[in-house]
Amino acid sequence: MATIELKHLVKKYGDGFPAVNDVSISVAEGEFLILVGPSGSGKSTLLRMIVGLEDITSGDLLIGGERVNEKAPRGRNLAMVFQNYALYPHLTVFENIAFPLRLAKNKHSEQDVKRMVDDVADLLELREHLQRKPANLSGGQRQRVAMGRAIIRQADAFLFDEPLSNLDAKLRGQMRTEIARLQRRLAITTVYVTHDQTEAMTLGDRVAVLRKGALQQVASPRELYEQPVNLFVAGFIGSPPMNFLPATVAGGRLQLPFVEVALPDSIKGHFKDGELAIVGIRPEYFEDAGLVEPGKKATGVTFAAPVDVTEWLGNEKYAYLPFEPHPDVQRSLEELDRELDGEAMRTQLVVNLDGASKVRQGETAELWFSPEKMHVFDPKTGDNLTRDETKAKEIAEESEQERLRQLENSKGQPVAV
Amino acid sequence: MIVAAQISTRAKTWLGFVSIPIILYTLLPIGWILSLSLKPDADLPDGNYFPVNADFHNYKLILWGSAHTLFDPALFNSVGICLIATFVGVALATTCAYAIARLDFVGKKLILTSALAVAVFPVVSIVTPLFNLWRTVGLYNTWPGLIIPYLSLTLPLAIWTLSAFFRQIPWEMEQAAQVDGATSWQAFRKVVVPLAAPGVFTTAIITFFTVWNDFVYSSSLTSTGGDYISAHGAQTVPAALANFTGSSQFVQPTGAISAAAVIVTIPVVLLVLIFQKRIVSGLTAGAVKG
């Protein structure tokens, strides 16, 4: 177990392009940190810099308080699970898992190696596969062998490079839970790279969102969801993604495509009349007006809008409401969508309603939302103007308390079953 | 293997029929040499494909009889020179090809193109200058005098085949080994070499055959087979066969040459049979997703 500190890390390739640009994160002992971002955001490069497979152009990397910039991968005592697992095809599962032990010559006796591999195999339910070759294993089994090889080293930290991207959806869900359980049980510092925001939200104690090599925000999943710092983070976290609506400021009010709301007091000074703003509202913040209790209804605004398509999923119902965007913000919204690996064909409002909602496609629906939960972004910088710092701090403290409590709980439990 | 499983039984039978004439066609001359080597001298021109009075006198002649001073040292030279040239060539080519496949260094392209240029360079054109040079520096008719030019034949070939092979090994495998605590050398020895083994064996066999079959260098840069011990004498079997003479000037040494040809074919056949199982492709299958 160790802390990992990234101080102003920069990675420049031969052409001077910074793949990772001035990233500073500090990972606490036993913490599960997620590096997330769309393709090309530099998250894998950053992970490979931590493990030592990529040189660090500038900045400092500290593991357990010691600067390791110049150390070779083997000197850093980290364990890594590769995207393709990188199992050794000529060795059996047993030898694959034992490989790190065999490299540390004379450190472990043959019985020790046998006992340690058996323990790990039990932990990962690989007992009956120990004598098989990787080629004969299923994807999930290979994944577990790769994890076994990482666990057995008793390394200072685990690094995962998109470990679930080669599995099918069902297995991915199971392995995700398995990784979470394992990390809690071993209470080992973990850095995990993914492009999947669901993995990021469910696994991480904290999530670092990267964009084009630059760190956008590093915070607990809940803070990212509720208090994103900018358009990019807001759009990346959450599924379906946050709706971005162009809004015109007029007389202290915001004119949205379907409705008009009051401009929040905190940002009144930021906009002049006639200026444009981008308003972000998550799909799940909308409700079918007919299902909202009368007492609650007064706290929000109700509006009517034509529904194009609906999708009923049992417990919830998605409704799509197309609108004409303002040409000035359309370009920047399209660019954002491209950056998030999206391919939106049209501008539309997505709302996530209760499964019992009677909203029908092709008809006009009565919808309700609370303006308190909306975010207002500066259309030029993309900054979130309504981010509540005190609230964000509260969330961060709560999450940290929760993490420490979990860590404390896991200490009482035996590591291997 | 997968392809074989997909072929229907009817197609298999059909393919079997087609292959029979091809096998016969290729085996015919080999059978003939075998037959000639077993015939007594008087029967050589009798026109029979199968020998009537088969005996082993030709083999006795070249191994123990009057021709043994010519053949035995040549066989010894052939085996020794080929093994050394193969071993040195493959060892050098392995490290060189690994560097070419994995590292980015100045002159990488130059090495590959010059290797290719050397490989296609006609051997005959450099034999004469080499002959003069070797006589001057004292390498003429010695083992190193043959091994050095043989390396120039085998290295380009080996470098090209091996670097292609190394490129197929996923780099992640080595990186995983390094993260697991291996030095670069350990990663190379414990992960890359075992994975490249089929490629190395294939290359070794090709290299061995190239050297084993060479006639031009051996006939031009050597004069005698030597007597095992002395530094001089490096003639290999293909060149020595040309020096065979009959028992009198009216007798052709056809039988003796045939017997020698059969003997030098045996190691080649053995090599292929031994390494056949090791040349298993698809060893890397399953290492990476799939």
Contacts between the chains, C-beta under 8 A, distances in Angstrom:
chain1	res1	chain2	res2	distance
A	51	B	179	5.7
A	52	B	178	7.8
A	52	B	179	7.6
A	53	B	175	5.3
A	53	B	178	7.4
A	53	B	179	7.4
A	72	B	178	7.1
A	72	B	183	7.8
A	73	B	175	7.5
A	73	B	178	4.4
A	73	B	179	4.8
A	74	B	178	5.9
A	74	B	179	7.3
A	74	B	180	7.6
A	74	B	181	4.5
A	74	B	182	6.2
A	74	B	183	6.6
A	77	B	181	8.0
A	78	B	179	6.6
A	79	B	179	7.0
A	79	B	180	7.8
A	80	B	176	7.2
A	80	B	179	4.7
A	82	B	172	5.3
A	82	B	175	7.5
A	82	B	176	5.9
A	83	B	172	8.0
A	84	B	170	6.9
A	84	B	172	5.8
A	84	B	287	7.9
A	84	B	288	4.2
A	84	B	289	5.4
A	85	B	288	7.4
A	85	B	289	7.2
A	86	B	170	6.9
A	86	B	172	4.2
A	86	B	173	5.2
A	86	B	175	7.1
A	86	B	176	3.8
A	86	B	287	7.2
A	86	B	288	7.4
A	87	B	286	7.9
A	87	B	287	5.9
A	88	B	173	6.6
A	88	B	176	7.9
A	88	B	177	7.7
A	88	B	191	5.9
A	88	B	194	8.0
A	88	B	195	7.9
A	88	B	287	7.2
A	89	B	195	6.8
A	89	B	283	6.1
A	89	B	284	5.3
A	89	B	285	7.1
A	89	B	286	5.7
A	89	B	287	3.9
A	90	B	194	4.5
A	90	B	195	6.1
A	90	B	283	6.5
A	99	B	177	7.5
A	99	B	180	5.6
A	99	B	190	7.9
A	100	B	180	4.2
A	100	B	181	5.4
A	103	B	177	8.0
A	103	B	180	6.2
A	103	B	181	4.5
A	103	B	182	5.2
A	103	B	186	6.2
A	103	B	190	7.8
A	104	B	181	6.3
A	133	B	286	7.1
A	134	B	286	5.2
A	134	B	287	6.3
A	135	B	285	5.4
A	135	B	286	2.6
A	135	B	287	7.5
A	136	B	286	7.1
A	137	B	286	7.5
A	139	B	289	6.8
A	142	B	286	7.9
A	142	B	289	7.7
A	149	B	176	7.9
A	149	B	180	6.8
A	153	B	180	7.0
A	153	B	181	7.1
A	166	B	289	4.4
